[in-house]
Amino acid sequence: MPQELVIYGVYLPPSLVVGTLALLLAYATALGLNRAGLSQFFAAPGLVFAAMTVLYFVAVGTFLIPV
């Protein structure tokens, strides 16, 4: 059973922290792909961003912060 995370006296659900971290990681990856010019090879970049967010959510939720 996941516990709440306490950050500066504020109780946060672990899925909120994992989701925020996953969104930031997906954004950083998308920026890297854009700068490298690799995003032009994707037919639907928005769907790729959503898929990266879900993959990062699962990875972070599994290995760093159990959800």
mmCIF file of the N, C-alpha and C atoms, coordinates in Angstrom:
data_MODEL
# 
_entry.id   MODEL 
# 
loop_
_atom_site.group_PDB 
_atom_site.id 
_atom_site.type_symbol 
_atom_site.label_atom_id 
_atom_site.label_alt_id 
_atom_site.label_comp_id 
_atom_site.label_asym_id 
_atom_site.label_entity_id 
_atom_site.label_seq_id 
_atom_site.pdbx_PDB_ins_code 
_atom_site.Cartn_x 
_atom_site.Cartn_y 
_atom_site.Cartn_z 
_atom_site.occupancy 
_atom_site.B_iso_or_equiv 
_atom_site.pdbx_formal_charge 
_atom_site.auth_seq_id 
_atom_site.auth_comp_id 
_atom_site.auth_asym_id 
_atom_site.auth_atom_id 
_atom_site.pdbx_PDB_model_num 
ATOM 1   N N  . MET A 1 1  ? 0.839  -1.175 0.000   1.00 0.00 ? 1  MET A N  1 
ATOM 2   C CA . MET A 1 1  ? 0.000  0.000  0.000   1.00 0.00 ? 1  MET A CA 1 
ATOM 3   C C  . MET A 1 1  ? 0.881  1.235  0.000   1.00 0.00 ? 1  MET A C  1 
ATOM 4   N N  . PRO A 1 2  ? 0.750  2.091  -1.012  1.00 0.00 ? 2  PRO A N  1 
ATOM 5   C CA . PRO A 1 2  ? 1.584  3.289  -1.065  1.00 0.00 ? 2  PRO A CA 1 
ATOM 6   C C  . PRO A 1 2  ? 1.245  4.272  0.058   1.00 0.00 ? 2  PRO A C  1 
ATOM 7   N N  . GLN A 1 3  ? 2.242  4.928  0.516   1.00 0.00 ? 3  GLN A N  1 
ATOM 8   C CA . GLN A 1 3  ? 2.096  5.937  1.561   1.00 0.00 ? 3  GLN A CA 1 
ATOM 9   C C  . GLN A 1 3  ? 2.124  7.322  0.910   1.00 0.00 ? 3  GLN A C  1 
ATOM 10  N N  . GLU A 1 4  ? 1.631  8.304  1.623   1.00 0.00 ? 4  GLU A N  1 
ATOM 11  C CA . GLU A 1 4  ? 1.732  9.670  1.128   1.00 0.00 ? 4  GLU A CA 1 
ATOM 12  C C  . GLU A 1 4  ? 3.169  10.146 1.279   1.00 0.00 ? 4  GLU A C  1 
ATOM 13  N N  . LEU A 1 5  ? 3.573  11.020 0.382   1.00 0.00 ? 5  LEU A N  1 
ATOM 14  C CA . LEU A 1 5  ? 4.888  11.636 0.466   1.00 0.00 ? 5  LEU A CA 1 
ATOM 15  C C  . LEU A 1 5  ? 4.732  12.998 1.123   1.00 0.00 ? 5  LEU A C  1 
ATOM 16  N N  . VAL A 1 6  ? 5.633  13.325 2.022   1.00 0.00 ? 6  VAL A N  1 
ATOM 17  C CA . VAL A 1 6  ? 5.582  14.605 2.710   1.00 0.00 ? 6  VAL A CA 1 
ATOM 18  C C  . VAL A 1 6  ? 6.697  15.482 2.163   1.00 0.00 ? 6  VAL A C  1 
ATOM 19  N N  . ILE A 1 7  ? 6.316  16.591 1.552   1.00 0.00 ? 7  ILE A N  1 
ATOM 20  C CA . ILE A 1 7  ? 7.286  17.561 1.030   1.00 0.00 ? 7  ILE A CA 1 
ATOM 21  C C  . ILE A 1 7  ? 6.978  18.897 1.668   1.00 0.00 ? 7  ILE A C  1 
ATOM 22  N N  . TYR A 1 8  ? 7.852  19.350 2.550   1.00 0.00 ? 8  TYR A N  1 
ATOM 23  C CA . TYR A 1 8  ? 7.693  20.610 3.289   1.00 0.00 ? 8  TYR A CA 1 
ATOM 24  C C  . TYR A 1 8  ? 6.354  20.675 4.029   1.00 0.00 ? 8  TYR A C  1 
ATOM 25  N N  . GLY A 1 9  ? 5.965  19.566 4.631   1.00 0.00 ? 9  GLY A N  1 
ATOM 26  C CA . GLY A 1 9  ? 4.745  19.532 5.424   1.00 0.00 ? 9  GLY A CA 1 
ATOM 27  C C  . GLY A 1 9  ? 3.464  19.365 4.634   1.00 0.00 ? 9  GLY A C  1 
ATOM 28  N N  . VAL A 1 10 ? 3.567  19.156 3.321   1.00 0.00 ? 10 VAL A N  1 
ATOM 29  C CA . VAL A 1 10 ? 2.390  18.964 2.479   1.00 0.00 ? 10 VAL A CA 1 
ATOM 30  C C  . VAL A 1 10 ? 2.340  17.496 2.069   1.00 0.00 ? 10 VAL A C  1 
ATOM 31  N N  . TYR A 1 11 ? 1.216  16.844 2.346   1.00 0.00 ? 11 TYR A N  1 
ATOM 32  C CA . TYR A 1 11 ? 1.055  15.444 1.983   1.00 0.00 ? 11 TYR A CA 1 
ATOM 33  C C  . TYR A 1 11 ? 0.624  15.337 0.523   1.00 0.00 ? 11 TYR A C  1 
ATOM 34  N N  . LEU A 1 12 ? 1.391  14.560 -0.247  1.00 0.00 ? 12 LEU A N  1 
ATOM 35  C CA . LEU A 1 12 ? 1.097  14.385 -1.664  1.00 0.00 ? 12 LEU A CA 1 
ATOM 36  C C  . LEU A 1 12 ? 0.937  12.902 -1.974  1.00 0.00 ? 12 LEU A C  1 
ATOM 37  N N  . PRO A 1 13 ? -0.017 12.562 -2.846  1.00 0.00 ? 13 PRO A N  1 
ATOM 38  C CA . PRO A 1 13 ? -0.124 11.165 -3.258  1.00 0.00 ? 13 PRO A CA 1 
ATOM 39  C C  . PRO A 1 13 ? 1.062  10.802 -4.155  1.00 0.00 ? 13 PRO A C  1 
ATOM 40  N N  . PRO A 1 14 ? 1.544  9.573  -4.071  1.00 0.00 ? 14 PRO A N  1 
ATOM 41  C CA . PRO A 1 14 ? 2.715  9.205  -4.866  1.00 0.00 ? 14 PRO A CA 1 
ATOM 42  C C  . PRO A 1 14 ? 2.465  9.283  -6.369  1.00 0.00 ? 14 PRO A C  1 
ATOM 43  N N  . SER A 1 15 ? 1.239  9.048  -6.816  1.00 0.00 ? 15 SER A N  1 
ATOM 44  C CA . SER A 1 15 ? 0.971  9.118  -8.250  1.00 0.00 ? 15 SER A CA 1 
ATOM 45  C C  . SER A 1 15 ? 1.109  10.542 -8.786  1.00 0.00 ? 15 SER A C  1 
ATOM 46  N N  . LEU A 1 16 ? 0.832  11.551 -7.961  1.00 0.00 ? 16 LEU A N  1 
ATOM 47  C CA . LEU A 1 16 ? 1.009  12.935 -8.390  1.00 0.00 ? 16 LEU A CA 1 
ATOM 48  C C  . LEU A 1 16 ? 2.485  13.244 -8.595  1.00 0.00 ? 16 LEU A C  1 
ATOM 49  N N  . VAL A 1 17 ? 3.326  12.789 -7.675  1.00 0.00 ? 17 VAL A N  1 
ATOM 50  C CA . VAL A 1 17 ? 4.760  13.027 -7.783  1.00 0.00 ? 17 VAL A CA 1 
ATOM 51  C C  . VAL A 1 17 ? 5.330  12.267 -8.977  1.00 0.00 ? 17 VAL A C  1 
ATOM 52  N N  . VAL A 1 18 ? 4.924  11.016 -9.143  1.00 0.00 ? 18 VAL A N  1 
ATOM 53  C CA . VAL A 1 18 ? 5.412  10.202 -10.259 1.00 0.00 ? 18 VAL A CA 1 
ATOM 54  C C  . VAL A 1 18 ? 4.937  10.793 -11.588 1.00 0.00 ? 18 VAL A C  1 
ATOM 55  N N  . GLY A 1 19 ? 3.700  11.231 -11.652 1.00 0.00 ? 19 GLY A N  1 
ATOM 56  C CA . GLY A 1 19 ? 3.175  11.830 -12.882 1.00 0.00 ? 19 GLY A CA 1 
ATOM 57  C C  . GLY A 1 19 ? 3.887  13.114 -13.257 1.00 0.00 ? 19 GLY A C  1 
ATOM 58  N N  . THR A 1 20 ? 4.168  13.944 -12.268 1.00 0.00 ? 20 THR A N  1 
ATOM 59  C CA . THR A 1 20 ? 4.894  15.186 -12.536 1.00 0.00 ? 20 THR A CA 1 
ATOM 60  C C  . THR A 1 20 ? 6.304  14.905 -13.022 1.00 0.00 ? 20 THR A C  1 
ATOM 61  N N  . LEU A 1 21 ? 6.965  13.960 -12.374 1.00 0.00 ? 21 LEU A N  1 
ATOM 62  C CA . LEU A 1 21 ? 8.316  13.600 -12.784 1.00 0.00 ? 21 LEU A CA 1 
ATOM 63  C C  . LEU A 1 21 ? 8.323  12.979 -14.178 1.00 0.00 ? 21 LEU A C  1 
ATOM 64  N N  . ALA A 1 22 ? 7.337  12.145 -14.478 1.00 0.00 ? 22 ALA A N  1 
ATOM 65  C CA . ALA A 1 22 ? 7.238  11.538 -15.801 1.00 0.00 ? 22 ALA A CA 1 
ATOM 66  C C  . ALA A 1 22 ? 6.991  12.596 -16.874 1.00 0.00 ? 22 ALA A C  1 
ATOM 67  N N  . LEU A 1 23 ? 6.157  13.571 -16.573 1.00 0.00 ? 23 LEU A N  1 
ATOM 68  C CA . LEU A 1 23 ? 5.885  14.639 -17.534 1.00 0.00 ? 23 LEU A CA 1 
ATOM 69  C C  . LEU A 1 23 ? 7.140  15.469 -17.808 1.00 0.00 ? 23 LEU A C  1 
ATOM 70  N N  . LEU A 1 24 ? 7.894  15.770 -16.756 1.00 0.00 ? 24 LEU A N  1 
ATOM 71  C CA . LEU A 1 24 ? 9.135  16.528 -16.932 1.00 0.00 ? 24 LEU A CA 1 
ATOM 72  C C  . LEU A 1 24 ? 10.175 15.738 -17.731 1.00 0.00 ? 24 LEU A C  1 
ATOM 73  N N  . LEU A 1 25 ? 10.285 14.445 -17.462 1.00 0.00 ? 25 LEU A N  1 
ATOM 74  C CA . LEU A 1 25 ? 11.227 13.612 -18.217 1.00 0.00 ? 25 LEU A CA 1 
ATOM 75  C C  . LEU A 1 25 ? 10.820 13.495 -19.688 1.00 0.00 ? 25 LEU A C  1 
ATOM 76  N N  . ALA A 1 26 ? 9.531  13.344 -19.956 1.00 0.00 ? 26 ALA A N  1 
ATOM 77  C CA . ALA A 1 26 ? 9.055  13.264 -21.338 1.00 0.00 ? 26 ALA A CA 1 
ATOM 78  C C  . ALA A 1 26 ? 9.286  14.584 -22.063 1.00 0.00 ? 26 ALA A C  1 
ATOM 79  N N  . TYR A 1 27 ? 9.084  15.687 -21.354 1.00 0.00 ? 27 TYR A N  1 
ATOM 80  C CA . TYR A 1 27 ? 9.328  17.007 -21.960 1.00 0.00 ? 27 TYR A CA 1 
ATOM 81  C C  . TYR A 1 27 ? 10.809 17.187 -22.303 1.00 0.00 ? 27 TYR A C  1 
ATOM 82  N N  . ALA A 1 28 ? 11.685 16.762 -21.389 1.00 0.00 ? 28 ALA A N  1 
ATOM 83  C CA . ALA A 1 28 ? 13.124 16.869 -21.644 1.00 0.00 ? 28 ALA A CA 1 
ATOM 84  C C  . ALA A 1 28 ? 13.534 15.980 -22.817 1.00 0.00 ? 28 ALA A C  1 
ATOM 85  N N  . THR A 1 29 ? 12.943 14.803 -22.908 1.00 0.00 ? 29 THR A N  1 
ATOM 86  C CA . THR A 1 29 ? 13.241 13.913 -24.029 1.00 0.00 ? 29 THR A CA 1 
ATOM 87  C C  . THR A 1 29 ? 12.743 14.509 -25.342 1.00 0.00 ? 29 THR A C  1 
ATOM 88  N N  . ALA A 1 30 ? 11.565 15.098 -25.331 1.00 0.00 ? 30 ALA A N  1 
ATOM 89  C CA . ALA A 1 30 ? 11.020 15.723 -26.539 1.00 0.00 ? 30 ALA A CA 1 
ATOM 90  C C  . ALA A 1 30 ? 11.885 16.901 -26.978 1.00 0.00 ? 30 ALA A C  1 
ATOM 91  N N  . LEU A 1 31 ? 12.367 17.685 -26.013 1.00 0.00 ? 31 LEU A N  1 
ATOM 92  C CA . LEU A 1 31 ? 13.273 18.779 -26.372 1.00 0.00 ? 31 LEU A CA 1 
ATOM 93  C C  . LEU A 1 31 ? 14.553 18.258 -27.006 1.00 0.00 ? 31 LEU A C  1 
ATOM 94  N N  . GLY A 1 32 ? 15.086 17.181 -26.444 1.00 0.00 ? 32 GLY A N  1 
ATOM 95  C CA . GLY A 1 32 ? 16.300 16.579 -27.015 1.00 0.00 ? 32 GLY A CA 1 
ATOM 96  C C  . GLY A 1 32 ? 16.067 16.056 -28.422 1.00 0.00 ? 32 GLY A C  1 
ATOM 97  N N  . LEU A 1 33 ? 14.923 15.413 -28.631 1.00 0.00 ? 33 LEU A N  1 
ATOM 98  C CA . LEU A 1 33 ? 14.596 14.924 -29.973 1.00 0.00 ? 33 LEU A CA 1 
ATOM 99  C C  . LEU A 1 33 ? 14.410 16.075 -30.956 1.00 0.00 ? 33 LEU A C  1 
ATOM 100 N N  . ASN A 1 34 ? 13.799 17.166 -30.511 1.00 0.00 ? 34 ASN A N  1 
ATOM 101 C CA . ASN A 1 34 ? 13.609 18.324 -31.383 1.00 0.00 ? 34 ASN A CA 1 
ATOM 102 C C  . ASN A 1 34 ? 14.939 18.965 -31.749 1.00 0.00 ? 34 ASN A C  1 
ATOM 103 N N  . ARG A 1 35 ? 15.826 19.095 -30.775 1.00 0.00 ? 35 ARG A N  1 
ATOM 104 C CA . ARG A 1 35 ? 17.132 19.710 -31.053 1.00 0.00 ? 35 ARG A CA 1 
ATOM 105 C C  . ARG A 1 35 ? 17.988 18.845 -31.959 1.00 0.00 ? 35 ARG A C  1 
ATOM 106 N N  . ALA A 1 36 ? 17.859 17.527 -31.837 1.00 0.00 ? 36 ALA A N  1 
ATOM 107 C CA . ALA A 1 36 ? 18.622 16.618 -32.684 1.00 0.00 ? 36 ALA A CA 1 
ATOM 108 C C  . ALA A 1 36 ? 17.986 16.461 -34.064 1.00 0.00 ? 36 ALA A C  1 
ATOM 109 N N  . GLY A 1 37 ? 16.773 16.963 -34.236 1.00 0.00 ? 37 GLY A N  1 
ATOM 110 C CA . GLY A 1 37 ? 16.086 16.876 -35.514 1.00 0.00 ? 37 GLY A CA 1 
ATOM 111 C C  . GLY A 1 37 ? 15.441 15.524 -35.762 1.00 0.00 ? 37 GLY A C  1 
ATOM 112 N N  . LEU A 1 38 ? 15.280 14.728 -34.728 1.00 0.00 ? 38 LEU A N  1 
ATOM 113 C CA . LEU A 1 38 ? 14.708 13.402 -34.896 1.00 0.00 ? 38 LEU A CA 1 
ATOM 114 C C  . LEU A 1 38 ? 13.186 13.386 -34.811 1.00 0.00 ? 38 LEU A C  1 
ATOM 115 N N  . SER A 1 39 ? 12.588 14.458 -34.352 1.00 0.00 ? 39 SER A N  1 
ATOM 116 C CA . SER A 1 39 ? 11.134 14.480 -34.218 1.00 0.00 ? 39 SER A CA 1 
ATOM 117 C C  . SER A 1 39 ? 10.432 14.578 -35.573 1.00 0.00 ? 39 SER A C  1 
ATOM 118 N N  . GLN A 1 40 ? 11.160 14.906 -36.618 1.00 0.00 ? 40 GLN A N  1 
ATOM 119 C CA . GLN A 1 40 ? 10.545 14.983 -37.936 1.00 0.00 ? 40 GLN A CA 1 
ATOM 120 C C  . GLN A 1 40 ? 10.178 13.609 -38.490 1.00 0.00 ? 40 GLN A C  1 
ATOM 121 N N  . PHE A 1 41 ? 10.716 12.561 -37.898 1.00 0.00 ? 41 PHE A N  1 
ATOM 122 C CA . PHE A 1 41 ? 10.444 11.210 -38.365 1.00 0.00 ? 41 PHE A CA 1 
ATOM 123 C C  . PHE A 1 41 ? 9.189  10.606 -37.745 1.00 0.00 ? 41 PHE A C  1 
ATOM 124 N N  . PHE A 1 42 ? 8.537  11.310 -36.842 1.00 0.00 ? 42 PHE A N  1 
ATOM 125 C CA . PHE A 1 42 ? 7.319  10.825 -36.208 1.00 0.00 ? 42 PHE A CA 1 
ATOM 126 C C  . PHE A 1 42 ? 6.105  11.400 -36.936 1.00 0.00 ? 42 PHE A C  1 
ATOM 127 N N  . ALA A 1 43 ? 5.131  10.540 -37.210 1.00 0.00 ? 43 ALA A N  1 
ATOM 128 C CA . ALA A 1 43 ? 3.921  10.992 -37.897 1.00 0.00 ? 43 ALA A CA 1 
ATOM 129 C C  . ALA A 1 43 ? 3.031  11.803 -36.965 1.00 0.00 ? 43 ALA A C  1 
ATOM 130 N N  . ALA A 1 44 ? 2.999  11.428 -35.688 1.00 0.00 ? 44 ALA A N  1 
ATOM 131 C CA . ALA A 1 44 ? 2.156  12.118 -34.714 1.00 0.00 ? 44 ALA A CA 1 
ATOM 132 C C  . ALA A 1 44 ? 2.988  12.397 -33.458 1.00 0.00 ? 44 ALA A C  1 
ATOM 133 N N  . PRO A 1 45 ? 3.698  13.544 -33.430 1.00 0.00 ? 45 PRO A N  1 
ATOM 134 C CA . PRO A 1 45 ? 4.569  13.834 -32.287 1.00 0.00 ? 45 PRO A CA 1 
ATOM 135 C C  . PRO A 1 45 ? 3.819  13.940 -30.963 1.00 0.00 ? 45 PRO A C  1 
ATOM 136 N N  . GLY A 1 46 ? 2.569  14.365 -30.990 1.00 0.00 ? 46 GLY A N  1 
ATOM 137 C CA . GLY A 1 46 ? 1.789  14.459 -29.761 1.00 0.00 ? 46 GLY A CA 1 
ATOM 138 C C  . GLY A 1 46 ? 1.533  13.093 -29.140 1.00 0.00 ? 46 GLY A C  1 
ATOM 139 N N  . LEU A 1 47 ? 1.270  12.111 -29.994 1.00 0.00 ? 47 LEU A N  1 
ATOM 140 C CA . LEU A 1 47 ? 1.060  10.752 -29.496 1.00 0.00 ? 47 LEU A CA 1 
ATOM 141 C C  . LEU A 1 47 ? 2.372  10.158 -28.970 1.00 0.00 ? 47 LEU A C  1 
ATOM 142 N N  . VAL A 1 48 ? 3.469  10.496 -29.594 1.00 0.00 ? 48 VAL A N  1 
ATOM 143 C CA . VAL A 1 48 ? 4.773  10.027 -29.117 1.00 0.00 ? 48 VAL A CA 1 
ATOM 144 C C  . VAL A 1 48 ? 5.060  10.630 -27.747 1.00 0.00 ? 48 VAL A C  1 
ATOM 145 N N  . PHE A 1 49 ? 4.726  11.897 -27.563 1.00 0.00 ? 49 PHE A N  1 
ATOM 146 C CA . PHE A 1 49 ? 4.918  12.539 -26.260 1.00 0.00 ? 49 PHE A CA 1 
ATOM 147 C C  . PHE A 1 49 ? 4.048  11.873 -25.197 1.00 0.00 ? 49 PHE A C  1 
ATOM 148 N N  . ALA A 1 50 ? 2.801  11.577 -25.538 1.00 0.00 ? 50 ALA A N  1 
ATOM 149 C CA . ALA A 1 50 ? 1.913  10.901 -24.590 1.00 0.00 ? 50 ALA A CA 1 
ATOM 150 C C  . ALA A 1 50 ? 2.427  9.505  -24.257 1.00 0.00 ? 50 ALA A C  1 
ATOM 151 N N  . ALA A 1 51 ? 2.924  8.792  -25.260 1.00 0.00 ? 51 ALA A N  1 
ATOM 152 C CA . ALA A 1 51 ? 3.463  7.455  -25.023 1.00 0.00 ? 51 ALA A CA 1 
ATOM 153 C C  . ALA A 1 51 ? 4.717  7.514  -24.147 1.00 0.00 ? 51 ALA A C  1 
ATOM 154 N N  . MET A 1 52 ? 5.574  8.508  -24.377 1.00 0.00 ? 52 MET A N  1 
ATOM 155 C CA . MET A 1 52 ? 6.767  8.660  -23.536 1.00 0.00 ? 52 MET A CA 1 
ATOM 156 C C  . MET A 1 52 ? 6.372  8.974  -22.099 1.00 0.00 ? 52 MET A C  1 
ATOM 157 N N  . THR A 1 53 ? 5.346  9.785  -21.921 1.00 0.00 ? 53 THR A N  1 
ATOM 158 C CA . THR A 1 53 ? 4.877  10.106 -20.573 1.00 0.00 ? 53 THR A CA 1 
ATOM 159 C C  . THR A 1 53 ? 4.390  8.854  -19.854 1.00 0.00 ? 53 THR A C  1 
ATOM 160 N N  . VAL A 1 54 ? 3.632  8.023  -20.540 1.00 0.00 ? 54 VAL A N  1 
ATOM 161 C CA . VAL A 1 54 ? 3.137  6.781  -19.938 1.00 0.00 ? 54 VAL A CA 1 
ATOM 162 C C  . VAL A 1 54 ? 4.294  5.836  -19.620 1.00 0.00 ? 54 VAL A C  1 
ATOM 163 N N  . LEU A 1 55 ? 5.247  5.712  -20.537 1.00 0.00 ? 55 LEU A N  1 
ATOM 164 C CA . LEU A 1 55 ? 6.399  4.834  -20.295 1.00 0.00 ? 55 LEU A CA 1 
ATOM 165 C C  . LEU A 1 55 ? 7.236  5.326  -19.117 1.00 0.00 ? 55 LEU A C  1 
ATOM 166 N N  . TYR A 1 56 ? 7.455  6.619  -19.036 1.00 0.00 ? 56 TYR A N  1 
ATOM 167 C CA . TYR A 1 56 ? 8.200  7.162  -17.899 1.00 0.00 ? 56 TYR A CA 1 
ATOM 168 C C  . TYR A 1 56 ? 7.408  6.997  -16.597 1.00 0.00 ? 56 TYR A C  1 
ATOM 169 N N  . PHE A 1 57 ? 6.096  7.137  -16.661 1.00 0.00 ? 57 PHE A N  1 
ATOM 170 C CA . PHE A 1 57 ? 5.266  6.940  -15.468 1.00 0.00 ? 57 PHE A CA 1 
ATOM 171 C C  . PHE A 1 57 ? 5.417  5.516  -14.938 1.00 0.00 ? 57 PHE A C  1 
ATOM 172 N N  . VAL A 1 58 ? 5.363  4.555  -15.836 1.00 0.00 ? 58 VAL A N  1 
ATOM 173 C CA . VAL A 1 58 ? 5.500  3.155  -15.427 1.00 0.00 ? 58 VAL A CA 1 
ATOM 174 C C  . VAL A 1 58 ? 6.902  2.892  -14.892 1.00 0.00 ? 58 VAL A C  1 
ATOM 175 N N  . ALA A 1 59 ? 7.922  3.419  -15.565 1.00 0.00 ? 59 ALA A N  1 
ATOM 176 C CA . ALA A 1 59 ? 9.305  3.175  -15.138 1.00 0.00 ? 59 ALA A CA 1 
ATOM 177 C C  . ALA A 1 59 ? 9.593  3.823  -13.782 1.00 0.00 ? 59 ALA A C  1 
ATOM 178 N N  . VAL A 1 60 ? 9.206  5.075  -13.620 1.00 0.00 ? 60 VAL A N  1 
ATOM 179 C CA . VAL A 1 60 ? 9.454  5.768  -12.351 1.00 0.00 ? 60 VAL A CA 1 
ATOM 180 C C  . VAL A 1 60 ? 8.605  5.157  -11.245 1.00 0.00 ? 60 VAL A C  1 
ATOM 181 N N  . GLY A 1 61 ? 7.372  4.813  -11.553 1.00 0.00 ? 61 GLY A N  1 
ATOM 182 C CA . GLY A 1 61 ? 6.496  4.208  -10.563 1.00 0.00 ? 61 GLY A CA 1 
ATOM 183 C C  . GLY A 1 61 ? 6.944  2.820  -10.147 1.00 0.00 ? 61 GLY A C  1 
ATOM 184 N N  . THR A 1 62 ? 7.659  2.134  -11.014 1.00 0.00 ? 62 THR A N  1 
ATOM 185 C CA . THR A 1 62 ? 8.136  0.796  -10.693 1.00 0.00 ? 62 THR A CA 1 
ATOM 186 C C  . THR A 1 62 ? 9.456  0.826  -9.946  1.00 0.00 ? 62 THR A C  1 
ATOM 187 N N  . PHE A 1 63 ? 10.384 1.662  -10.390 1.00 0.00 ? 63 PHE A N  1 
ATOM 188 C CA . PHE A 1 63 ? 11.746 1.589  -9.865  1.00 0.00 ? 63 PHE A CA 1 
ATOM 189 C C  . PHE A 1 63 ? 12.086 2.641  -8.814  1.00 0.00 ? 63 PHE A C  1 
ATOM 190 N N  . LEU A 1 64 ? 11.531 3.847  -8.902  1.00 0.00 ? 64 LEU A N  1 
ATOM 191 C CA . LEU A 1 64 ? 11.927 4.907  -7.968  1.00 0.00 ? 64 LEU A CA 1 
ATOM 192 C C  . LEU A 1 64 ? 10.928 5.105  -6.829  1.00 0.00 ? 64 LEU A C  1 
ATOM 193 N N  . ILE A 1 65 ? 9.696  5.392  -7.189  1.00 0.00 ? 65 ILE A N  1 
ATOM 194 C CA . ILE A 1 65 ? 8.651  5.663  -6.195  1.00 0.00 ? 65 ILE A CA 1 
ATOM 195 C C  . ILE A 1 65 ? 7.528  4.665  -6.428  1.00 0.00 ? 65 ILE A C  1 
ATOM 196 N N  . PRO A 1 66 ? 7.381  3.673  -5.570  1.00 0.00 ? 66 PRO A N  1 
ATOM 197 C CA . PRO A 1 66 ? 6.328  2.677  -5.822  1.00 0.00 ? 66 PRO A CA 1 
ATOM 198 C C  . PRO A 1 66 ? 4.928  3.291  -5.728  1.00 0.00 ? 66 PRO A C  1 
ATOM 199 N N  . VAL A 1 67 ? 4.144  3.060  -6.754  1.00 0.00 ? 67 VAL A N  1 
ATOM 200 C CA . VAL A 1 67 ? 2.780  3.585  -6.809  1.00 0.00 ? 67 VAL A CA 1 
ATOM 201 C C  . VAL A 1 67 ? 1.809  2.473  -6.519  1.00 0.00 ? 67 VAL A C  1 
# 
